[in-house]
């Protein structure tokens, strides 16, 4: 692996960020700076923490810490999506699809986190 861009979790989380950002802009104007802003920030945090962790990969515990932050932000994003499904039925289908994709990403993040914990020497 030459770059964080080689990581499946990076590419998937970046793609989901772009989709989530676009969908969040469909929210009512008054929600754009409330829940809309929160979901954009948590979605961005998923991908950003992967990149920052990769940048610190020389230090195993830092890499694990940032992957854990990424996983936590993924869960936060799912929580925001769950709220939006109930609050805005007109775009609920898009939110449910995103929720399913973030669930899949969460499983991949968790698996990669375990991989780093158990196979650290392959990253040096």
N, C-alpha and C positions, 0 to 999 in steps of 0.2 A: 504494500500500500504506500503510494508516494504522496498522497494528499488526502485531506478530509473529503475531497470531492469524489474519492474512490469508495466512500462508505455508502452503502445502500440507505442507511438511516438518515444520512445527510440529504441525499437526493430526494427521498420520500418526504422528509420534513420540510424541505424548501418548497417542493411542489404543493404540499398541503398549505403552507403559509400563504403562497400566492392565491390559492383558491379561497382560503378562509378570508383573506383580506378583501377580495372582490365581493364575496357573499356578504361580508359584514357591512359593506357600503350600501346594501339594499335595505338596511334597517331604517326605521323612521328617523328623521333628522334629529329629534331630541334624544335618540338612543345612540347616535353615532359617537358621542363623546362620553358615554357611560359604559354600558355593556359592550358596545361595539369597539370602543377603545381597549377595554380589558381583553377581549378575545383576540384582537390584533396583537397586543403585547404578549400575551401568553403563547400564542402560536409562533411569534417571532422568537420568543425565548427558547422554544424547543430546539430550533435549528441553531440559534446563536450559541447555546451552551454546548452543543456538539462540536462546533468549530473551536470554541475557546478551550474545551477539554482536550481536543486533538492537539491544539497548540501547546498544551502542557503535558503531553503524553509521556515525556521523559520522566515525569513524576507520577508514578502509578496512582497514588492516593488523590492527587489533583484530577487526573483523568477520570477516575471513578466518581469523584465529587461532582464534576460537571456533567457527567452522564446521568447521575442521580438527579441533578437539577433539571436536566432536560426531560427526564421521565416524569418528574413532578409537574413541570409545566405542561406536559402532554395531558396529564390527568386534570389539571386546571382547565385546559382548553375543552376537554370533554365535558366538564361540569358546566362551563359557559354555554356550550352547545345544547346541553340538556335543558337549561333554562330558556334558551331562545326557541326551542321547539315548542314549549308550552306558551310562551309569551307572544310568538309571532307565527301563527298557523299558516299564513300565506307563504312563508319560506321554510316551513318545517321539513319538507322533503329534502331540500338541499342540506339542511342542518343534520338530519339523520344520516344521510350519505357521508357527510364529513365525519360525523361521530363514529361511524363504522370504520372509516379509514384511520382515524386517530386511535381507535382500539387496536387495529392491526399494527400501527406504528409503535404503540406502547409495548406490544409483545416483542417486537423486533428490538426496541431499545433495551428492554429487560434482558433479552437473550445476549445482546452485544455487551451489556454491562457485566453479565456473568462470564462471558468469554474473556473480557479484559481482566477480571478478577482472577480467573483460573489459568490464563495463558499469557501472562504479561510479557515474557521473554520474546514473544513473536513480534512485539511492537518496537523493540529497540534496535 
